[in-house]
Amino acid sequence: MAVTAKGRGRVLVIGCGALANEMLAVVRASGLPDIDVTCLPAKLHQRPAGIPEAARTKIRAGREQGYERIFVAYADCGTYGMLDGVLDEEGVERLPGAHCYEFYSGTTAFEAMTEQEPATFFLTDYLARNFERLVIAGLGIDRHPELLPMYFGNYKRIVYLAQSDDPVALTLARAAAARLGLEFELRRTGLAPFATAMADLTGRPALAMLTDRAAPPIDAGTTSPPGAGAA
């Protein structure tokens, strides 16, 4: 397919649909007009084996559209190195870390939390809002309640990494902890650690301009904001 001029001189960031709201908030706060965001389906968060080849498809589509600078806003995210293999082949960089929780909270804070209690299940705003659909229904616990201790019997607490001050998301996160019978802890991360990680990845310091403690509240149930579709 012939290369088009759509992305010429622009930067493309490919991310997880579960991070779409946050990526758009960071880009908009930076005021940079030359960064485009496109997302893989959020459901891959629960099916990480599909991430590497889906990322490759997006990268190659971006190049066909003329993008020369492409970045992937994923951590390893349960691909066990397979994503890195694809990115090495394609010559594309990603965010550091094993999980998105690391760049939401910052590496130092994340390592401290996991060292303090390795048996921690993390929630983000997106996972809190979609817990019943992604976790309970996604793992079949709604149909087979006996699976709950098999999946979560070794966990001791839920840590909710709150990117926003949304009271609905907080209520849902507390309900998730109660549903699983786990201790609950709230950590208000805001978007500053994520913004810093995005700035470091892309070499665009202006992306770190978003330094408020929390992003504006987003309606519960929102999973894909306008503008986060295929680039």
Backbone bond lengths (Angstrom), bond angles and torsions (degrees), N, CA, C in turn:
res aa  C-N    CA-C-N  psi(-1)  N-CA   C-N-CA  omega(-1)  CA-C   N-CA-C  phi
1 M - - - 1.477 - - 1.525 109.58 -
2 A 1.302 117.15 139.27 1.455 121.70 -178.69 1.529 110.64 -68.88
3 V 1.337 114.79 144.72 1.466 120.45 177.13 1.517 109.00 -75.44
4 T 1.320 116.75 132.31 1.464 121.25 178.03 1.524 109.51 -98.27
5 A 1.318 116.16 175.60 1.463 120.96 -177.05 1.524 113.06 -98.23
6 K 1.328 118.00 3.91 1.462 120.00 -173.96 1.523 113.00 -54.14
7 G 1.344 116.79 -45.13 1.452 119.71 -174.71 1.509 114.66 -97.01
8 R 1.320 118.55 5.79 1.464 120.99 -175.75 1.527 110.85 -59.75
9 G 1.329 115.96 125.28 1.460 120.96 179.44 1.516 114.23 77.90
10 R 1.335 116.72 6.55 1.454 120.41 -178.24 1.533 110.51 -114.86
11 V 1.326 115.92 166.52 1.464 122.93 179.66 1.524 108.18 -110.80
12 L 1.322 116.68 135.23 1.461 121.33 177.62 1.523 109.38 -113.56
13 V 1.323 115.91 126.98 1.463 122.19 175.06 1.520 108.04 -112.36
14 I 1.330 115.52 121.60 1.464 122.35 179.61 1.513 108.11 -102.66
15 G 1.316 117.09 122.58 1.456 119.21 -176.33 1.516 113.22 -134.45
16 C 1.293 114.13 -179.44 1.464 122.84 176.90 1.524 108.98 -80.54
17 G 1.324 116.30 138.56 1.454 119.34 177.36 1.520 112.62 -59.06
18 A 1.334 116.96 -23.61 1.466 120.48 177.55 1.525 111.96 -71.99
19 L 1.343 117.22 -11.96 1.465 121.56 179.08 1.528 112.03 -110.49
20 A 1.324 117.12 6.12 1.461 120.19 -170.57 1.521 112.70 -57.74
21 N 1.328 117.48 -47.94 1.468 120.17 -179.30 1.515 111.24 -58.83
22 E 1.348 115.78 -43.88 1.452 120.28 -176.50 1.531 111.62 -68.64
23 M 1.337 117.35 -41.52 1.462 119.89 178.53 1.523 111.02 -61.84
24 L 1.327 116.40 -43.92 1.462 119.44 179.83 1.524 111.31 -65.29
25 A 1.330 117.19 -37.19 1.465 120.22 178.37 1.520 110.89 -63.12
26 V 1.326 116.86 -42.24 1.463 121.22 -179.88 1.527 110.53 -65.70
27 V 1.331 117.07 -45.66 1.463 120.58 -178.72 1.523 110.90 -64.75
28 R 1.319 116.50 -43.54 1.464 119.64 -179.33 1.523 111.22 -64.66
29 A 1.336 116.94 -39.81 1.465 120.10 -179.44 1.524 111.65 -66.92
30 S 1.341 116.99 -26.84 1.461 120.44 -178.61 1.519 112.26 -71.99
31 G 1.328 116.20 -26.17 1.454 120.00 -176.56 1.518 113.84 76.05
32 L 1.338 116.75 5.07 1.464 120.13 179.84 1.529 109.51 -77.07
33 P 1.318 118.02 123.84 1.469 120.25 -175.56 1.529 114.05 -89.05
34 D 1.332 117.86 -4.08 1.464 119.79 -170.43 1.525 113.44 -109.49
35 I 1.329 117.65 17.03 1.460 120.96 179.83 1.522 109.14 -111.63
36 D 1.311 116.38 124.71 1.462 122.46 177.34 1.518 109.30 -108.75
37 V 1.310 116.00 144.78 1.462 122.90 -179.37 1.516 109.44 -117.61
38 T 1.316 116.65 132.44 1.454 122.04 172.45 1.530 108.11 -134.85
39 C 1.310 116.83 151.00 1.461 119.73 -172.36 1.523 112.90 -128.32
40 L 1.324 115.05 145.93 1.453 121.71 167.44 1.523 107.96 -79.92
41 P 1.329 118.51 160.18 1.468 119.96 -179.74 1.526 112.22 -57.90
42 A 1.329 116.11 136.64 1.463 120.87 -179.08 1.522 112.00 -61.29
43 K 1.334 117.68 -26.42 1.464 119.83 -177.53 1.527 112.01 -63.41
44 L 1.343 117.68 -19.16 1.458 119.82 178.17 1.523 111.88 -67.68
45 H 1.338 116.29 -16.51 1.467 119.43 174.47 1.527 110.22 -57.09
46 Q 1.328 116.61 -32.85 1.463 121.68 179.41 1.531 112.09 -96.10
47 R 1.332 116.99 -7.46 1.468 121.42 -179.65 1.528 108.74 -132.63
48 P 1.326 117.07 65.41 1.467 120.25 -170.58 1.517 115.46 -63.95
49 A 1.326 118.30 -18.38 1.468 119.19 178.42 1.525 111.43 -60.95
50 G 1.339 116.96 -23.18 1.454 120.46 179.99 1.514 114.38 -85.67
51 I 1.336 117.44 -7.95 1.464 120.36 -175.05 1.528 113.01 -66.25
52 P 1.346 119.62 -48.42 1.475 118.74 -173.04 1.528 114.44 -56.59
53 E 1.318 117.65 -50.57 1.461 118.67 -177.34 1.529 111.76 -72.40
54 A 1.339 116.63 -31.42 1.471 118.85 175.41 1.526 110.08 -64.61
55 A 1.335 116.52 -38.57 1.467 120.53 177.15 1.520 110.42 -65.40
56 R 1.339 116.82 -41.66 1.464 119.70 178.71 1.540 111.01 -59.48
57 T 1.334 115.43 -43.09 1.466 119.93 179.59 1.520 110.88 -60.37
58 K 1.346 116.64 -43.46 1.463 120.62 179.42 1.524 111.40 -65.95
59 I 1.327 116.71 -40.72 1.466 120.57 179.45 1.519 110.43 -60.99
60 R 1.313 116.73 -47.45 1.460 120.14 -177.55 1.521 111.55 -68.55
61 A 1.338 116.30 -35.06 1.464 118.94 175.33 1.523 110.20 -65.06
62 G 1.330 116.52 -38.75 1.462 120.29 178.12 1.516 112.03 -63.06
63 R 1.313 116.33 -40.78 1.468 119.31 179.36 1.526 111.16 -66.80
64 E 1.316 115.90 -36.07 1.466 119.05 176.94 1.527 111.22 -64.64
65 Q 1.341 115.39 -25.67 1.462 120.06 178.67 1.531 111.80 -88.37
66 G 1.329 117.52 2.71 1.454 120.95 174.08 1.509 115.82 98.52
67 Y 1.328 118.54 1.05 1.465 120.14 178.90 1.531 109.62 -71.60
68 E 1.316 116.13 127.51 1.456 120.92 176.22 1.529 111.21 -100.56
69 R 1.317 116.96 -26.45 1.470 121.67 178.87 1.528 107.90 -110.90
70 I 1.324 115.64 111.42 1.466 122.48 -177.70 1.519 108.56 -129.38
71 F 1.318 116.49 134.89 1.461 122.75 178.54 1.523 109.23 -130.29
72 V 1.327 115.57 153.53 1.465 120.89 -179.77 1.532 109.18 -115.21
73 A 1.323 116.00 117.66 1.464 121.85 -179.08 1.525 109.97 -90.17
74 Y 1.309 114.97 60.61 1.461 123.63 172.88 1.520 108.05 -128.02
75 A 1.317 117.18 150.17 1.454 120.87 161.14 1.532 106.32 -87.05
76 D 1.324 118.43 -162.54 1.468 119.28 175.62 1.529 109.96 -65.40
77 C 1.322 116.86 -36.87 1.464 123.29 170.46 1.528 114.22 53.55
78 G 1.324 116.06 43.18 1.456 119.79 173.91 1.510 115.18 78.84
79 T 1.345 117.68 14.22 1.468 119.88 179.11 1.530 111.46 -90.63
80 Y 1.321 116.98 -5.52 1.475 122.40 177.00 1.525 112.15 52.74
81 G 1.332 115.21 46.61 1.453 120.98 175.61 1.512 115.08 87.93
82 M 1.327 117.59 -11.25 1.466 119.22 -178.14 1.528 111.65 -66.59
83 L 1.336 117.17 -36.09 1.457 119.46 177.44 1.521 109.86 -64.26
84 D 1.319 117.27 -42.70 1.467 120.09 179.05 1.524 111.15 -61.39
85 G 1.335 116.86 -36.65 1.455 119.66 177.56 1.518 111.95 -60.47
86 V 1.325 116.45 -44.67 1.467 120.87 178.34 1.524 110.73 -65.43
87 L 1.328 116.83 -44.14 1.462 119.72 -177.57 1.520 111.75 -66.67
88 D 1.336 117.12 -34.91 1.467 119.72 175.13 1.523 110.23 -62.63
89 E 1.315 116.67 -42.55 1.464 120.65 179.47 1.522 111.78 -65.09
90 E 1.329 115.81 -34.72 1.461 120.21 -177.07 1.527 112.78 -90.95
91 G 1.327 117.59 -9.58 1.456 120.36 -179.80 1.515 113.77 70.55
92 V 1.339 115.97 40.27 1.464 121.95 -176.83 1.525 109.43 -124.76
93 E 1.337 116.79 142.61 1.460 121.86 179.14 1.522 110.85 -96.74
94 R 1.342 115.52 156.66 1.467 121.65 175.99 1.519 109.74 -126.72
95 L 1.327 115.18 173.86 1.459 120.60 173.34 1.531 109.47 -67.40
96 P 1.319 118.04 149.34 1.464 120.31 -179.48 1.525 111.55 -76.74
97 G 1.321 115.40 161.30 1.457 120.19 172.96 1.504 114.08 107.00
98 A 1.330 114.18 169.59 1.454 121.33 -178.50 1.523 112.29 -90.08
99 H 1.334 117.43 -29.63 1.467 121.73 -174.63 1.520 109.70 -140.10
100 C 1.324 116.41 157.60 1.463 120.17 175.61 1.528 111.25 -62.03
101 Y 1.333 116.39 -26.60 1.461 119.60 -179.86 1.526 110.97 -59.45
102 E 1.318 116.12 -28.52 1.462 119.97 -178.03 1.515 111.65 -69.60
103 F 1.345 118.15 -44.21 1.457 116.87 -179.37 1.518 112.09 -83.58
104 Y 1.330 118.94 -14.45 1.460 119.85 170.95 1.526 111.27 -71.50
105 S 1.325 116.61 -40.90 1.457 119.95 -175.66 1.519 113.43 -96.15
106 G 1.344 116.86 -17.27 1.450 121.01 -171.66 1.524 109.11 94.44
107 T 1.321 116.69 140.43 1.460 120.59 -173.26 1.526 112.79 -59.00
108 T 1.328 116.94 -45.28 1.470 119.97 -177.20 1.516 111.21 -62.11
109 A 1.330 116.85 -45.59 1.472 120.48 -179.49 1.519 110.87 -66.44
110 F 1.338 116.80 -40.16 1.463 120.13 -179.85 1.522 111.22 -63.64
111 E 1.322 116.33 -45.35 1.463 119.50 179.53 1.525 111.55 -63.30
112 A 1.330 116.71 -36.64 1.463 119.92 178.28 1.526 110.87 -65.67
113 M 1.330 116.95 -40.84 1.468 120.37 179.98 1.523 111.66 -65.73
114 T 1.325 116.96 -43.37 1.464 119.63 -178.28 1.528 111.48 -73.33
115 E 1.318 116.37 -28.84 1.469 118.56 175.66 1.519 110.45 -71.73
116 Q 1.340 116.56 -40.48 1.459 120.90 178.90 1.517 111.48 -62.61
117 E 1.346 116.96 -43.68 1.460 121.61 179.78 1.522 109.38 -146.23
118 P 1.341 117.13 94.41 1.466 119.17 -179.69 1.529 113.52 -60.17
119 A 1.330 117.22 -27.75 1.467 121.27 -176.89 1.528 110.50 -86.45
120 T 1.337 115.18 57.34 1.464 122.04 -177.34 1.519 110.23 -112.45
121 F 1.323 115.56 132.24 1.464 122.21 172.94 1.524 106.91 -104.40
122 F 1.335 116.66 123.24 1.461 120.65 -175.55 1.525 111.32 -97.30
123 L 1.320 114.31 144.15 1.463 121.93 171.70 1.517 109.23 -121.98
124 T 1.328 115.74 143.62 1.458 122.44 168.76 1.531 107.43 -109.07
125 D 1.312 116.92 178.73 1.463 119.58 176.08 1.531 110.27 -55.72
126 Y 1.324 115.69 -47.34 1.457 120.17 -177.65 1.530 111.21 -61.28
127 L 1.320 117.19 -46.94 1.462 119.91 -178.35 1.524 111.84 -67.79
128 A 1.321 116.75 -34.00 1.466 119.11 177.18 1.521 110.43 -64.24
129 R 1.334 116.34 -43.84 1.463 120.35 -177.81 1.529 112.59 -70.17
130 N 1.320 115.82 -25.36 1.462 119.99 -175.06 1.528 112.58 -118.12
131 F 1.326 116.51 23.79 1.465 121.25 -173.86 1.526 112.49 -60.65
132 E 1.300 116.97 -47.61 1.461 119.68 -177.06 1.527 110.92 -62.96
133 R 1.331 116.40 -41.30 1.466 120.07 -177.62 1.524 111.87 -73.29
134 L 1.338 116.45 -46.92 1.458 119.62 -173.27 1.523 113.24 -81.40
135 V 1.334 116.01 -39.60 1.465 119.30 -173.66 1.524 111.47 -96.22
136 I 1.314 117.03 -58.35 1.463 119.82 -175.72 1.527 111.44 -67.22
137 A 1.329 116.54 -53.16 1.471 118.85 178.30 1.525 111.26 -74.41
138 G 1.344 116.39 -38.83 1.454 120.19 -177.28 1.517 113.66 -62.26
139 L 1.314 116.76 -33.31 1.467 121.27 178.66 1.531 112.35 -93.70
140 G 1.334 116.35 -0.87 1.465 119.80 177.85 1.504 114.43 80.86
141 I 1.340 117.40 12.21 1.464 120.65 -177.57 1.524 110.94 -69.59
142 D 1.335 116.97 -29.32 1.461 119.41 178.67 1.521 111.16 -64.73
143 R 1.326 116.87 -31.65 1.467 121.63 -179.55 1.527 112.44 -92.80
144 H 1.314 115.38 -26.15 1.472 120.56 -177.72 1.529 108.97 -135.61
145 P 1.331 117.05 80.20 1.470 120.49 -176.64 1.521 113.88 -56.96
146 E 1.322 116.37 -22.93 1.464 118.96 -179.63 1.527 111.89 -66.17
147 L 1.341 117.14 -13.25 1.466 120.35 178.50 1.528 112.51 -76.37
148 L 1.335 117.19 -20.56 1.464 119.87 -174.06 1.530 112.35 -56.11
149 P 1.331 119.82 -51.43 1.473 118.17 179.26 1.517 112.88 -66.92
150 M 1.319 117.43 -24.69 1.461 119.33 177.60 1.526 110.71 -67.88
151 Y 1.326 116.78 -39.50 1.459 120.94 -179.71 1.536 112.52 -82.46
152 F 1.312 116.96 -38.52 1.460 119.63 -168.64 1.528 114.36 -119.99
153 G 1.312 117.54 5.30 1.452 120.26 -176.78 1.514 114.48 -62.59
154 N 1.327 117.39 -23.92 1.462 120.27 -178.50 1.523 113.55 -94.62
155 Y 1.328 116.59 -4.46 1.466 119.66 177.45 1.523 110.38 -83.40
156 K 1.340 115.58 151.78 1.461 120.46 179.03 1.520 113.50 -116.91
157 R 1.315 117.23 -26.19 1.464 118.52 -177.93 1.515 110.93 -150.84
158 I 1.328 114.31 158.51 1.462 122.83 167.79 1.522 107.49 -108.06
159 V 1.323 116.08 131.43 1.460 121.46 170.25 1.521 107.58 -111.45
160 Y 1.316 115.38 118.49 1.460 121.36 178.91 1.522 108.51 -93.73
161 L 1.344 116.20 112.35 1.455 122.87 176.61 1.521 107.35 -88.92
162 A 1.315 116.51 98.10 1.464 121.27 -172.10 1.522 110.81 -87.28
163 Q 1.326 115.83 116.53 1.461 119.69 174.90 1.520 111.85 -84.33
164 S 1.319 117.47 -19.41 1.460 121.49 -179.00 1.525 109.66 -127.82
165 D 1.330 115.02 173.24 1.464 121.32 175.62 1.520 110.53 -100.25
166 D 1.306 117.24 27.77 1.451 122.49 -176.63 1.530 110.88 -69.69
167 P 1.332 118.75 113.48 1.467 120.19 -179.18 1.524 113.50 -65.74
168 V 1.331 116.94 -26.99 1.465 119.71 178.24 1.524 109.83 -67.33
169 A 1.336 117.08 -45.20 1.460 120.37 178.65 1.525 110.84 -62.30
170 L 1.325 116.99 -38.49 1.463 120.13 178.35 1.525 110.90 -63.75
171 T 1.320 116.72 -43.55 1.463 120.71 177.65 1.526 110.88 -60.55
172 L 1.326 116.23 -42.63 1.462 120.54 -179.89 1.532 111.16 -66.72
173 A 1.322 116.96 -36.93 1.465 120.22 178.25 1.530 110.90 -65.28
174 R 1.330 116.13 -42.66 1.474 119.27 177.07 1.530 110.51 -62.98
175 A 1.324 116.42 -39.46 1.460 120.20 179.26 1.525 110.87 -64.98
176 A 1.340 116.62 -35.79 1.466 120.21 177.91 1.519 110.65 -63.82
177 A 1.323 116.91 -42.48 1.462 120.13 178.53 1.525 110.61 -62.98
178 A 1.326 115.99 -42.57 1.463 119.57 178.39 1.526 110.75 -64.61
179 R 1.320 117.09 -38.84 1.466 121.92 179.81 1.520 111.29 -60.69
180 L 1.334 115.62 -37.16 1.466 120.55 -178.18 1.524 113.06 -92.65
181 G 1.337 116.71 -5.59 1.455 120.27 -179.29 1.517 113.11 69.63
182 L 1.343 116.35 35.41 1.456 120.91 -176.97 1.523 110.98 -114.53
183 E 1.332 115.79 155.95 1.452 120.84 172.43 1.526 108.87 -64.03
184 F 1.323 116.05 152.92 1.458 120.70 -177.12 1.519 110.50 -120.53
185 E 1.336 114.88 135.84 1.462 120.41 175.90 1.518 109.18 -137.58
186 L 1.312 115.86 135.57 1.465 122.17 179.59 1.521 109.63 -105.25
187 R 1.331 116.07 128.17 1.463 122.26 172.75 1.524 107.33 -124.05
188 R 1.321 116.85 114.83 1.461 120.14 179.91 1.534 108.73 -87.17
189 T 1.307 115.86 101.42 1.463 120.83 -177.23 1.516 112.69 -89.15
190 G 1.349 117.61 -24.82 1.448 119.23 -169.85 1.516 109.69 61.41
191 L 1.321 116.41 -157.15 1.464 121.03 -179.77 1.525 112.76 -113.11
192 A 1.338 117.92 -1.39 1.462 119.35 -175.93 1.528 113.30 -59.06
193 P 1.354 120.50 -45.31 1.473 118.25 178.96 1.528 112.31 -62.13
194 F 1.336 116.83 -40.03 1.456 120.80 178.80 1.527 110.61 -65.48
195 A 1.332 116.42 -42.35 1.460 120.77 179.41 1.529 110.70 -61.47
196 T 1.321 116.67 -40.86 1.463 120.71 178.56 1.527 110.61 -64.28
197 A 1.336 116.53 -42.29 1.467 120.22 178.27 1.527 111.11 -62.38
198 M 1.331 116.94 -40.79 1.463 120.73 178.25 1.529 110.80 -64.81
199 A 1.325 116.76 -40.09 1.460 120.76 179.13 1.526 110.65 -64.00
200 D 1.322 116.64 -43.16 1.463 120.52 179.75 1.529 111.24 -65.35
201 L 1.335 116.55 -39.51 1.466 120.83 -178.83 1.517 111.54 -63.85
202 T 1.323 116.30 -46.83 1.459 120.72 -171.95 1.526 113.65 -91.76
203 G 1.335 116.93 -11.24 1.452 119.76 -176.10 1.510 112.94 71.87
204 R 1.336 116.23 23.81 1.465 121.52 179.95 1.525 108.66 -115.65
205 P 1.344 118.16 91.70 1.470 121.29 -175.96 1.518 114.27 -55.14
206 A 1.326 117.72 -27.58 1.464 120.22 -178.09 1.524 112.07 -62.47
207 L 1.328 117.77 -21.40 1.464 119.81 178.73 1.527 111.58 -66.87
208 A 1.321 116.94 -19.44 1.466 120.26 178.38 1.518 111.73 -85.59
209 M 1.328 117.72 8.26 1.463 120.64 -179.06 1.513 112.04 -66.50
210 L 1.341 117.14 -23.78 1.455 120.43 -178.72 1.526 108.01 -78.70
211 T 1.328 116.45 96.66 1.453 120.87 -175.17 1.521 112.67 -116.94
212 D 1.348 117.25 8.20 1.459 118.94 177.57 1.526 109.42 -67.37
213 R 1.314 116.71 158.07 1.462 120.88 -176.29 1.512 112.43 -67.96
214 A 1.301 116.85 -30.38 1.469 118.22 -177.05 1.511 109.97 -148.57
215 A 1.324 115.04 150.60 1.457 120.56 177.41 1.517 109.85 -76.02
216 P 1.326 117.87 159.79 1.461 119.71 175.29 1.518 110.70 -58.25
217 P 1.320 117.68 144.62 1.467 119.38 178.72 1.523 111.54 -57.25
218 I 1.328 115.89 145.42 1.457 122.67 177.76 1.513 107.54 -119.83
219 D 1.310 117.72 141.44 1.453 120.47 -177.64 1.517 111.39 -54.84
220 A 1.332 117.08 134.66 1.454 120.66 177.24 1.511 109.85 -57.05
221 G 1.327 114.81 138.53 1.453 120.16 179.34 1.513 113.36 94.32
222 T 1.334 117.55 -13.09 1.454 119.90 178.86 1.513 109.08 -68.62
223 T 1.319 117.20 126.52 1.453 120.53 -179.72 1.516 113.05 -124.51
224 S 1.310 118.68 -18.70 1.468 120.21 -177.14 1.514 109.48 -148.18
225 P 1.344 117.27 96.73 1.450 119.99 -176.56 1.513 111.99 -71.35
226 P 1.349 116.78 158.21 1.463 119.80 177.28 1.516 110.03 -57.42
227 G 1.325 116.15 140.67 1.447 120.15 177.15 1.506 114.56 93.56
228 A 1.329 117.74 -3.53 1.460 119.66 -177.18 1.514 111.59 -104.00
229 G 1.297 116.92 23.48 1.454 120.21 -179.19 1.507 111.87 -84.05
230 A 1.316 116.13 -165.30 1.453 119.94 -178.97 1.514 110.46 -65.09
231 A 1.339 113.80 136.07 1.470 118.55 179.72 1.521 109.40 -83.74
